[in-house]
Amino acid sequence: MVENGRIATLRLIEKAYPHLRKQEQRVAELVQAAPHEVIRWAVSDVATKAGVSDSTVVRACQHMGFQGFYDLKISLAQDLVTPITGLAGNIEPEDNPETIIDKVFRNSIRTLELTKAGMRPALLYQAAQSIVRARTVELVAIGTSGPVITDFNWKLLRAGIQAHAITDSHIQLIATSQLDAQDVVLAVSHTGSSKEVVEALTLAHEKGCTTIAVTSYASSPLSRVANIVLVSISEETQFQTEALGSRIAQIAVLDALYVQICLLRGEEAVSSLRNSAKALAFRKI
């Protein structure tokens, strides 16, 4: 939305600017200077770039008329990202089916290339070792990341790993409260800022569990409570109508983790996979 030639959200910030404290003004200035970048950043990114604390960023957003930092980003995204182009970055309303196919597949390939380049093999191996040794593996996510952990859960079960995918925020906390240092909790969140997922992984961290985060933002709140961070890089914004690229990146990271787990388990994994195949054989026509 544009108001008198300016983005409405930035106009609101401009009006509030004189009434902000000095440190809060630094946050406002950063948002005004780089609105397209801000919608891709976590609160910690803004805090670092503005030279203030995370809590100052949140207070600044509230004093500018928003419920918090996430609310500010939603408002900016609504101004800057149209529903159509938000589907896959460079999509245009006049694109024909052939162009749409080309752009969507190119975006997906680019996402996989970026994610592969950012992968750290030592961390993948460490995460796999933790899961293989764990008594129980809890997988937590909400929203569009939910199907991702459900798919990973099925793979782990077939490989003989006792795992549970939980997408209900209340049950995530209940289940996590029963765990200890023998267990692993793996959380998936594109932004790394989903309050429910951060709360679940924080509780797991406090209980002494090994905590693993799969996220596109290495400096996100989720990453700060994770022992191991696996970065799934996606160039999409956090507010697209559909999370296309992020899911592809998340699945690729977890597939690599699954293969490493199977290799570590060796013959045990092979036996479990055979047993799973036999159990399902009668379902085939």
C-alpha positions in Angstrom: 0.0 0.0 0.0 1.3 3.5 -0.9 0.3 6.6 0.9 1.2 9.9 -0.7 4.1 8.3 -2.7 5.4 6.4 0.4 4.9 2.9 1.7 2.2 3.2 4.4 4.2 1.2 7.0 7.2 3.5 6.6 5.0 6.5 6.8 3.7 5.2 10.2 7.3 4.8 11.4 8.1 8.3 10.2 5.3 9.8 12.3 6.4 7.9 15.4 10.1 8.6 15.0 10.3 11.9 17.0 8.7 10.2 20.0 11.2 7.3 20.1 14.2 6.9 22.4 17.6 7.3 20.8 18.3 3.5 20.5 14.8 2.9 19.2 15.4 5.6 16.6 18.3 3.5 15.3 16.0 0.6 14.8 13.5 2.9 12.9 16.3 4.3 10.7 17.4 0.7 9.8 13.9 -0.3 8.8 13.4 2.9 6.8 16.7 2.3 5.0 16.3 -1.4 4.2 12.6 -2.4 4.3 13.1 -5.2 1.8 15.9 -6.7 3.8 14.1 -6.4 7.2 11.3 -8.7 6.1 13.9 -11.4 5.7 15.8 -10.8 8.9 15.3 -12.2 12.4 15.0 -9.9 15.4 18.6 -10.7 16.3 19.8 -9.6 12.8 18.1 -6.2 13.3 19.5 -5.8 16.8 23.0 -6.6 15.6 22.9 -4.2 12.6 21.3 -1.4 14.7 23.7 -2.0 17.6 20.9 -2.6 20.2 19.4 -5.5 22.1 16.7 -7.8 20.9 14.3 -6.3 23.5 15.0 -2.8 22.3 14.0 -3.9 18.8 10.7 -5.3 20.1 10.0 -2.1 22.2 10.8 0.1 19.2 8.3 -1.8 17.1 5.6 -1.5 19.8 6.3 2.3 20.2 6.0 2.6 16.4 2.5 1.2 16.6 3.0 -2.5 16.0 2.4 -5.5 18.4 6.0 -6.5 18.0 8.8 -7.2 15.5 6.9 -9.9 13.6 3.8 -7.7 13.3 6.1 -5.0 11.8 7.4 -7.4 9.2 4.0 -8.6 8.2 2.9 -5.0 7.7 6.0 -4.3 5.6 5.5 -7.5 3.6 1.9 -6.6 2.8 3.2 -3.3 1.4 6.1 -4.8 -0.5 5.2 -8.3 -1.6 2.1 -8.8 -3.7 0.2 -12.2 -3.3 1.1 -13.3 -6.9 4.8 -12.4 -7.0 5.1 -13.6 -3.4 4.4 -17.1 -4.6 7.9 -17.5 -6.0 9.9 -14.4 -6.0 10.1 -13.4 -9.7 6.7 -14.5 -10.9 4.8 -11.9 -12.8 1.0 -11.7 -13.3 1.4 -11.9 -17.1 3.6 -15.1 -17.1 2.3 -18.0 -19.2 2.4 -21.6 -18.0 5.7 -22.4 -19.7 7.3 -19.4 -18.0 5.8 -20.3 -14.6 7.3 -23.8 -14.9 10.7 -22.5 -15.8 10.8 -19.9 -13.0 9.5 -22.3 -10.3 11.9 -25.0 -11.2 14.8 -22.5 -11.4 13.9 -21.2 -8.0 13.8 -24.7 -6.6 17.2 -25.6 -8.1 18.7 -22.4 -6.8 17.4 -23.1 -3.3 19.0 -26.6 -3.4 22.3 -25.1 -4.7 22.4 -22.5 -1.9 21.5 -25.0 0.8 24.1 -27.5 -0.4 26.8 -24.7 -0.4 25.8 -23.8 3.1 25.8 -27.3 4.6 28.5 -28.2 7.1 29.2 -31.9 6.9 30.6 -32.1 10.5 27.3 -30.8 11.9 25.3 -33.2 9.8 27.4 -36.1 11.1 27.1 -34.8 14.7 23.3 -34.5 14.4 23.1 -38.1 12.9 25.2 -39.5 15.8 23.0 -37.8 18.4 19.8 -39.2 16.8 21.3 -42.7 16.5 22.3 -42.7 20.2 19.1 -41.2 21.5 16.5 -43.0 23.5 13.7 -40.9 21.9 13.7 -38.4 19.1 11.0 -35.7 19.2 10.3 -33.7 16.0 8.6 -30.4 16.4 7.2 -27.8 13.9 4.1 -25.9 13.1 2.4 -24.6 10.0 3.9 -25.5 6.6 6.9 -27.2 8.3 4.6 -29.7 9.9 4.4 -32.0 6.8 8.2 -31.9 6.6 8.7 -33.4 10.1 5.9 -35.9 9.4 7.8 -37.1 6.3 11.1 -37.3 8.3 9.3 -39.2 11.1 8.2 -41.9 8.7 11.7 -42.3 7.4 13.2 -42.6 10.9 10.6 -45.2 11.9 11.4 -47.3 8.8 15.1 -47.1 9.7 14.3 -48.3 13.3 14.6 -45.0 15.1 11.9 -44.3 17.7 10.7 -40.8 16.7 7.5 -38.8 17.1 6.4 -35.8 15.0 4.4 -33.3 17.0 2.7 -30.3 15.4 0.4 -29.3 18.3 2.1 -26.6 20.4 0.6 -27.8 23.7 1.6 -31.4 23.1 5.1 -30.3 22.1 5.6 -28.8 25.5 4.0 -31.8 27.4 6.2 -34.3 25.5 9.3 -32.2 25.9 8.8 -31.8 29.6 9.2 -35.6 30.0 12.6 -35.8 28.3 16.2 -35.6 29.6 19.8 -35.8 28.4 19.2 -39.2 26.7 16.8 -37.7 24.2 17.0 -35.5 21.1 14.6 -32.8 20.0 14.8 -31.6 16.4 12.9 -28.5 15.5 12.1 -27.2 11.9 11.2 -23.6 11.2 12.0 -21.5 8.1 12.2 -18.2 10.0 13.5 -19.7 13.3 11.1 -17.2 15.0 7.9 -19.2 15.5 7.1 -18.7 19.1 5.7 -22.2 19.8 8.7 -24.0 18.2 11.2 -21.8 20.0 9.4 -22.4 23.3 9.5 -26.2 22.8 13.2 -26.3 21.9 14.0 -23.9 24.7 12.4 -26.3 27.2 14.2 -29.3 25.6 17.5 -27.4 26.0 16.7 -26.7 29.7 15.9 -30.4 30.2 19.4 -31.3 28.9 18.3 -32.8 25.6 20.5 -32.5 22.5 18.7 -29.9 20.5 18.8 -29.6 16.7 17.4 -26.8 14.6 16.7 -26.8 10.8 16.2 -23.2 9.8 17.0 -20.6 7.1 18.4 -18.2 9.7 21.5 -19.2 11.6 21.2 -16.2 14.0 17.5 -16.8 14.7 16.0 -17.2 18.2 15.6 -21.0 17.5 19.3 -21.3 16.6 20.3 -19.8 19.9 18.8 -22.7 21.9 20.1 -25.4 19.5 23.2 -27.4 20.1 23.4 -28.1 16.4 22.1 -25.9 13.6 21.5 -27.2 10.1 20.8 -24.3 7.7 18.3 -24.7 5.0 18.8 -21.7 2.8 15.9 -20.2 0.9 15.7 -16.8 -0.8 12.0 -16.4 -0.3 10.6 -13.9 2.2 9.0 -15.1 5.4 5.5 -14.0 4.2 4.9 -15.7 0.9 1.5 -17.1 0.3 3.0 -20.5 0.1 6.4 -21.6 1.5 7.7 -23.1 -1.7 11.5 -22.9 -1.5 11.9 -23.4 2.3 10.1 -26.7 2.3 12.3 -28.0 -0.5 15.4 -26.9 1.4 14.2 -28.5 4.6 13.4 -31.8 3.0 16.8 -31.9 1.3 18.6 -31.3 4.6 16.6 -33.9 6.4 17.0 -36.4 3.6 20.8 -36.0 3.9 20.5 -36.4 7.6 18.4 -39.6 7.2 20.9 -41.2 4.8 23.7 -40.4 7.2 21.7 -42.0 10.1 21.2 -45.1 8.0 24.9 -45.4 7.2 25.7 -45.0 10.9 23.3 -47.8 11.9 24.6 -50.0 9.1 23.1 -53.5 9.1 20.5 -52.5 11.8 19.1 -49.9 9.4 19.1 -52.4 6.5 17.2 -55.0 8.7 14.7 -52.3 9.9 14.0 -51.2 6.3 13.5 -54.8 5.2 11.1 -55.4 8.1 9.2 -52.2 7.2 8.9 -53.3 3.6 7.6 -56.7 4.6 5.0 -55.2 6.9 3.7 -53.0 4.1 3.9 -55.6 1.3 0.3 -56.8 1.7 -0.9 -53.2 1.0 0.5 -53.4 -2.5 -1.8 -54.6 -5.3 
